[in-house]
Amino acid sequence: MPANDGLLTLFFKKLTGRKTSFGLEITVAVLVKFLLLGGLWWLFFAGNKQPVDEAVIADKIFGTQDQVIISKEHRNILNDY
């Protein structure tokens, strides 16, 4: 076995019985990688959809808005400034 032959090259040699081009090997390697990445995405990110609501988004961005009640005394002090 020559030192420069990779695992994919050996796989294709055994499968077809002849030497294959690098283009075919790269294409198969990229397709396998995309399938694996797609499987990982589906496994970890595809499920558990969160409902999106305007109020939820506003709370996440701006925080909860509490009602502020100002007494008459404080209103007069604020109006003096």
C-alpha positions as a printed NumPy array, in Angstrom:
array([[  0.   ,   0.   ,   0.   ],
       [  1.579,   3.328,  -1.049],
       [  1.909,   5.966,   1.658],
       [  0.034,   8.67 ,  -0.293],
       [ -3.177,   6.651,  -0.743],
       [ -5.928,   7.819,   1.567],
       [ -8.738,   5.817,   3.074],
       [-11.251,   7.069,   0.499],
       [ -8.929,   6.101,  -2.365],
       [ -8.532,   2.601,  -0.963],
       [-12.314,   2.35 ,  -0.555],
       [-12.896,   3.274,  -4.21 ],
       [-10.168,   0.906,  -5.396],
       [-11.793,  -1.978,  -3.555],
       [-15.274,  -0.948,  -4.684],
       [-14.55 ,  -0.432,  -8.364],
       [-11.347,  -2.409,  -8.806],
       [ -9.64 ,   0.506, -10.588],
       [ -8.155,   3.887,  -9.865],
       [-10.591,   6.792,  -9.558],
       [-10.198,  10.485, -10.195],
       [ -9.728,  12.989,  -7.415],
       [-12.869,  14.821,  -8.524],
       [-15.046,  11.816,  -7.719],
       [-13.309,  11.297,  -4.38 ],
       [-13.733,  14.953,  -3.378],
       [-17.378,  14.935,  -4.473],
       [-18.157,  11.875,  -2.377],
       [-16.23 ,  13.267,   0.613],
       [-18.124,  16.59 ,   0.439],
       [-21.473,  14.812,   0.121],
       [-20.714,  12.617,   3.135],
       [-19.683,  15.667,   5.161],
       [-22.889,  17.52 ,   4.217],
       [-24.96 ,  14.499,   5.195],
       [-23.202,  14.302,   8.563],
       [-23.577,  18.042,   9.179],
       [-27.248,  17.878,   8.185],
       [-27.765,  15.   ,  10.6  ],
       [-26.097,  16.914,  13.435],
       [-28.201,  20.01 ,  12.699],
       [-31.386,  17.952,  12.624],
       [-30.453,  16.184,  15.849],
       [-29.63 ,  19.308,  17.877],
       [-31.405,  22.296,  16.268],
       [-34.394,  21.18 ,  14.178],
       [-36.78 ,  20.318,  17.011],
       [-38.226,  22.255,  19.941],
       [-39.481,  25.319,  18.099],
       [-40.124,  28.28 ,  20.391],
       [-43.184,  30.434,  19.667],
       [-42.261,  33.949,  18.588],
       [-44.458,  36.703,  19.996],
       [-43.995,  40.488,  19.866],
       [-44.354,  40.789,  23.638],
       [-41.76 ,  38.081,  24.259],
       [-39.292,  39.732,  21.87 ],
       [-39.868,  43.166,  23.445],
       [-39.274,  41.717,  26.908],
       [-36.04 ,  40.081,  25.728],
       [-34.716,  43.279,  24.149],
       [-35.962,  45.989,  26.5  ],
       [-36.626,  44.037,  29.695],
       [-39.875,  44.08 ,  31.609],
       [-41.527,  47.466,  31.87 ],
       [-42.985,  48.112,  35.289],
       [-45.625,  50.782,  35.779],
       [-44.27 ,  53.776,  37.663],
       [-46.705,  55.543,  39.966],
       [-45.593,  58.99 ,  41.05 ],
       [-47.242,  60.575,  44.063],
       [-48.395,  64.2  ,  44.   ],
       [-45.488,  65.259,  46.218],
       [-42.913,  63.746,  43.939],
       [-44.673,  65.113,  40.855],
       [-44.387,  68.624,  42.275],
       [-40.676,  68.09 ,  43.023],
       [-40.072,  66.793,  39.506],
       [-41.957,  69.707,  37.973],
       [-39.704,  72.18 ,  39.836],
       [-36.665,  70.877,  37.927]])
